[in-house]
Amino acid sequence: MPPVETNRALTEEEIAAQVDSLAADLRHSELAALLREDHPFYEQRSAAAVVRLRGWILLALARAGITDDTLHFVLEELDNGLHPYLVAAAARALRSYPAANSAFAPFVIRALGNIMGHNEPVSFAAYGDYVLVPGTGTSPVGELLETLIWMASAARAVLAEVRALRGPAFPGRLNGRLDTAIQAIAADPPESAPGTQEAACCDLRGMLPWAQHSLHPDQKVIFEDDHGSRLGFEDVFRGHPTIVVFFYTRCDNPLKCTLSISKLGRVQKLLQERGLADRIHTAAITYDPAFDLPARMRSYGERRGLSLDTGNRMLRTVEGTASLRRHFKLGVNFVESVVNRHRIEAYVLDAKGRIAYSFGRLQWEEADVVDRAVTVLDSADARGKSGSASTAFGAMASIGLAVFPKCPVCWAAYLSMLGVAGLQHIPYAPWIEPLLAAGALVNLASVWLRTRTTHRMTGAWMVTAGVALIGLSRFGWVTSGLGVAATLAGSLVSALSTESQP
């Protein structure tokens, strides 16, 4: 079969036909790729079209069978989705997973709570189909109940919450399926029950370590913060770990942007409680920089409990938006300048602005994010201490070797200083100069490596000059004392330097 076309000019029906072919051929990875929010299929399409396409892909996964690689897309809709079509499709897709898992139960019961006020009839009969006859089709609550019946005893942890669903708000025509779900969950599982698994099957937290990479020098990014100050990428993210979330103020899903900003406010409080507020910063970056001006961002953040100061900012890009999207590999797409789909995104950046950890799609826990940021901070501290010790040792070795006599005249001078006149003809040791050169190079390399942590270059340039002067003194062009002094001073400056702050 030829590769899938990605031309966004294709009609929705043409895309749906490609999706059906992928499902028929069990091409799970290609179906998963189509669910990425930044896929070209979603560019410049309305939010309603994006819902139809993503729902049809989830149904295709239900036919092909959910795998661990596609599971997070399904759980994402159950975790924070509010559209009836998408939640119903995700509930049906989850039942195609090879075995029920107790880890799924919190997602299903959460979806029931979220969607109860949006329980509209939907049709899966054909792409773009609508329910025209009342009582036909299916619904998100109905599909979620079927999923609880499928899970049976694997959903035992949420049995009390399922029983509590019965009430005036619950659709009366589904009371029979609710009773069936309660009975299936409460029933004792048969011995060696097939088709069930414990929660240990997979990591459902949505946290992934990130292959660290820096923003390319050509990818210039300029921000404006919530008080109107303009800052470069390095001004914001250099010199300290940073916890970053993405949002936009026009988001109509309170389980995404509003909740992310509220949780970032709680992250700030955790950092304060642990005495780390000055060492770990936070930032909230909008997807919608043209609309989210400083005052609007500030009001949005403060109403949701965010503290804003020089270490905790809300940001919009005024230059380099595309570079920022590439750096974070953002899961977002647009119709004109308006977001038509985005995922939940939080990141932990190291002191060089590189992504150390990402939390995506599923709701993240504030304590987990703070713990990862502390891990990054501790790692940087350990490297800094190691670099200081290495530099100090290299400095001592180099200084000792630099003042060690390295030619017959120097031997005579040193011995004369000690009162041993007349011994200037001591044979020259051939191992002295190689040893001197090795020590100088070790120190030079150590000092330059140290600049990767401190970002301070003065000591490194002084040591470089000192080594050069010591080399020139071999030919009698300068005195070796100048080189020794420069090496000593530069090594001490480097060893005493702390990591720079923006």
N, C-alpha and C positions, 0 to 999 in steps of 0.2 A: 504494500500500500504506500502511495507517495506521502511525503511529510505533510503535516497539517499546514494549511495556508494561514498566515497571520496578518493578511491585509485587512486593516480596519474598515475598508470600504465594502467588505462583504455584508450582505444583509443578515439579519438575525436568523432567518430561516436557513440560510446557507451555513452559518456557524452551527446551528442546531443539528443539521445533517452531518457535519463533520464530527460533532460530539457523539452522535449515535454510532458512527462507524468506529470511533475509538473504543466505545463501550463494547461493541460486538467483537472487536479484536482483543479485548482485555488489555488495552494499552494504558495501564494505570498511571504511569509516570507522566504521560502526555495529558491525561485528564487533570492530574494535579497541577501541571504547569498552567493550564487554562484558568485555574482558580486564583492565581497570583493577581493581586489587585493592579499591579503595574503592567499587566499583559496588554499588548496593542489592541486586542479586541474591545477593550473598554474605553479606549480613548475617544473623547467627544461623543459619547453616547449618554443618553439621559439616565438618571438614577433608576427609573422604572425598567429600562432596557437592560441595565446591569443586573437587576434583580431577576428578570426573566432568564437571562443567560446563565447566571450562577445557579439558579434553582434547577435548570435543566441539566447542568453538569453534575450537580449533586445527585439527581435522579439517575443519571448515567452511571455514576459510581455505585448507586444502589444495585443496578443491574450487573455491573462488572464485579462488585464485591469490594468493600472497604479494606484497605491494607493499613499497616502502621504508617506508611508514607502519606496517606491521605486522611488519616483519622483526625488530625488537628483541624482540618478545614470543616469537618462535620461538627466537632465539639465546639468550635468557634461560634457557629450559629446558635447552638444550644446555650452557650455561655452568655452571649451578649446580643443575640439577634432579636429583632422586634417585628420583622416582616413575616406575616403568616405563611406566605409561599415558601420562603427560605427555611423557616423553622420546621414546617411540615416535611419538606424535602430532606432536611438533615435528620429528622427523627426516623424517617423511612430508611435513609442510607445507613444509619447506625446499626439497624437490624441485619445488615448484610455483612457485618464484621464476623469473623470466624467463630467467635464465642462471646457470650455475655461476660461482662467484667464488672466487678463491684465498684471500680473506679468511675464507671459511667453514671452511676446513680445520682451523684450530686449535680451533674450537668443536666440530667433529664428533669429532676425536680425543680431546678432553678429555671429551666426553660418553661415549665408549666406555670410557675409564679410570674414570670415575665410576660408571657403571651396571653394570659387569661383575659385581659382587656382588649385583645386584638384577635380574638378567635373567629376569623372570617372563613367562609368556605372557599376551598381552592380545588382546582382540577389538575390532574396529572395525565389526562387522556392524550393530549397532544401539546406541542410547543405553543405557548401563548394562549392556551385554552382557558376559558372562564366558566364558572358555574352559572348557568342560566336558569335552571330549575331548582327551587328551594328543596333542601333535603338531599340533594345529590352531591357527588364529589366527596371530598374529605375535608379535614380541618387540622390545624396544628395540634389542638388539644387531643383530638381523636388519634392522630399519629403518635403522639407522645404516650398516650395510654397503651397503644399497641406495643410500643417499645418497652414499657414497664412489664407488660404481660410476657414479652419475649425474655426479658431479663429474669423474671421470676425471683427466686430466692437470692440472686445476686444483688437485688435492690433492697435487701432486708434493712439496710442502714437508714433508709428513708421511708420506711413503712408508716411511721407515725405521721409524717408530713403528707403522705399520700392519703391516709385516712382523713386528715384535716381538710382536704380539698372539698369535701362535700359541704355544700352550703348554697345560699341564694345566688352567689356569683357563678357557680358551676353550671355548665350547660346541662339542663335536665335530660335531654335525649341521650346523653352519654353516661348517665348514672349506671346503666347496666355494665358498660365496659369498665367503669371505675370499680364496681364491685368485683368484676373478674380480675382486674389488676391486683386488688387487695388480696383476694384469695390466692392468686398465683405467687405473690410475694411472701405471704404468710405460710404457705405450705412448706412442710419439711422437704428439703431436697432429697431426691433418691441417692442412695450410696453411689459414689463415683459418678455423680451427675455429669453427663456429657454436655459440652457446649457452654461451660462456665469456667471462668478464670478468676484468680485473685487479682488484686489491684497492682501487683508487681509486674504486670506485663509490659508496661511502658511508662516513660516519663511524661506526665500530662501537664506539667507546670508551664510549658511554653518557654523555658529558659534554655538558651543555647550559648556555649562559648563561641567567641567570634575570632576568626583569623585576623589578627591585628594588622591594620594597614593605616598609613597616614594619608591625610588629604594631599593630593598631588600639588606640587608648587604652582602649576598652571591653573589649578582650580581655586580661584580667589573667591572667598565668601565674605560678604560684609553684612552685618546685622544692624538693626535698630532695636533698642530695648524698650521696655515699658515706660521709660522716662524720656525717650527720644534721643538717647546717646547712641552714637555710631561706633561700632566695634568690629574688629576683624575676628576671624575664626580663632586665631591663636590668643587674642586678647581675652576671649571668653573661656577657652578650654585648656590653655597651657598652664602647667605648674601645679595641678591638683586633679584628683579624680572628680568626675562630674556625673550626676545622674540626670538623664535627659528623657523627657517625654514629648510626644507630638500631639497636637490638638488643633482645632479651629473653632471659633466662637459660633459659627452658623451650624454646627453639628446638631442634628435633630434626634440623635440617639443618646439618651442620658447614661446609658451603660458603657459608652465609649469616652468621649472627650470630657464631659462633665465629671465622670467618675475618675478618669485619669488625673485630672488636675486636683481633685479633692484628695486623691491618694498621694499625690506628690506633696501636698501640704502636710499630710501625716508623716511622710518620709522626712520632711524638714524637722518635725517635732522629734522623731526618733534620733536624728543626728544631733539635735540639741541635747537630748537626754543622755546621749553617750559622749558628749563633749567633743563632737567631731564637726560641728557646724562650720568652723573656720577652715577645716582641712578638706572637706568634701562639699562641693558646690552642687547646685541644682539649676536646671534650665528647662523651660517649656518653649518649644518652637512651633509656630503655627504653620499649617499647610496652606493657609490662605492669606499671604502677606499683603495683597492689594486691599483687602477688606479689613483685616485685623491691624488697625493702627494702634500706636502706643496706648492712648487713653482707653480704647476698647479692650485691649489685652489686659491692662492693669485692673480695670473694673471687673472683668470676667474672673481673673485669678483671685482677687481679694474677696469677692463674694463666695468663693469656694475654699477659702481658708489658706490661701497661699501667702507666704511672707516674701516680700520683694525688697532686695537690697543689692549691693554690688556682688555678693556671692550667690544670689538667687534671683534669676532674671527670667522674664518672658521676652521672646525674641521673634522678630520677623526678618526675613531676608530682603535686603534692598539691592543686592548684587550677588550672583552666583547661585540662584535657586537650583538650577539643574545640577551643579556640582554638589550641592548639599544632598540632593536626592540620590545621586550616584554613591556618595560616601556612605550614607546610611542604608542604601538599597531600600528606599522607602516603599511601603505597600500602600500606594495611593494612586488614584487616577482622577481625571477631570473632564468636565464638559465646559468648554470655554475656561473661565478661571474658577469655576465652582467645583468643589469636590463631589464626585459621583460615587465614590467608594473608597474606604480606607480601613485598615486594620488597627488594632491596638498595638502601640509600639512604645517600648521603654528600653533605654540603653544605659550601660555603665561605661564611661570613657576613662582611659588612664590619663596620666599627667601630660601626655603628648597629644591628647585629642584623638587617640586611637580607640576604636570600639573593642572593649574587652569582653562584654557580655551583652546579649540582647534578650529581651522578653517580648514575645510577639503573639498575637491572636488571642490567647487565653488571658483571663484576668490574672495579674501578677500580685504577689503578696508584698506589702511594704517591707516587712522584715527581711524577706529573701533578697530584695534589691539592695537594701542597706548592707546586708552581710557580704554581698558580692563586691560592693564598693569598698568595704573595709578590707577585703582580701586584696584588692588592687592597691589600696593605700599601704597595707603592710608589706606587700611585695616591693613597692617603690622604696619604702623605708629601708628594707633589708638590702636592696641594691645600693642605696646611697651609703649605708654604713660600710658595706663591702668595698665600694669604690673609694671611700675615704681612707680605709685601712690600706688598700692596695697602693693608693697614691702616696701615702705617708711612707710605706715601706720602700717604694720605688725611689722616693725623694732621698731617703736616708742612704740607700745603696748608691744612688747616682752621685750624691754629694761626697760620700766617702771615696768613691772611685775618681771623682773629678779632682779632688785634692791630692790623690795618690800620685807620687812622682812617676812621670811617664817618659823621661829621657835622661841621658847621662848628666846633662847640666842640671836638670831638676833634682836628680838624686843628690848631686853635690850640694845644691842649695839647701835641701832639706837637712842633710847630714851636717852641713855647716851650722845651720840654725841650732842643731843639737850639740854643737861643740866638737864635732868629729871632723875637723879640718884635715885636708890632705887626702880624703878618701874619695875624691871626685872621679876616680877611675874604676869605680865598681862596675862590673860588667852589666850591660843592659839586659833586662829580662824580656824575652820576646812575647810572653803571655800577657804582659801588662796592658798594652794598647788594645788588643781584642777584648779583654775584660772590661776596660774602660768604655769602649764603644758599645758593648752589649748592655752595660748598666745604663748608659745614657739613653739608648734606644728604648729599653724597658721603661725607664721613667717617662720618656717622651710619649710613648704609646699609652701609658697609664693615665697621664694627665689629659691627653686628648680624649680618651674614653670617658674620663670623668666629666667632660663638658656635655656629654649626652644626657647626664642627669641634672647638672647645675645650669646648663645653657649660658655659662659665663666663660668668656674666652681669654680674659686677661692673663691668667696664670699660664695657660697653654702657649700663648704667644711669647711670654717671657722665657719659658723653658726652651722653646724652639730657638729663640735668639741665643740663650746661654749655650746650648749644644753647638750651635754654629760658631760661636766665639771660641769655645774650647777647641773645636776643630781647626779654626784659623790660627790659634796659638801654637799649634804644632809646627807651623811654618814661620813662626816668629813675627807674624803681622800684628798681633795684639797680645796682650798679657793674658795668661790663663785665669788670673784673678777675676777679670771682668766676666768671663763665662761662668765661673763657679758662683759668683755673686748673683748673676741673672738666673741661673738654674735653681739656686737655693731660694731666692725670693719668689720665683714663679711657682715652684713646688709647694711652698708654704701657702701662697695665695690660693692655689687650686685645692689643697687639702682642707683649708678653712672655709671654702666657699660652700654656701648652702644652696638648695634648689631654688631657682628663681621663681618669683611670683609675677603674674601679669599685672 
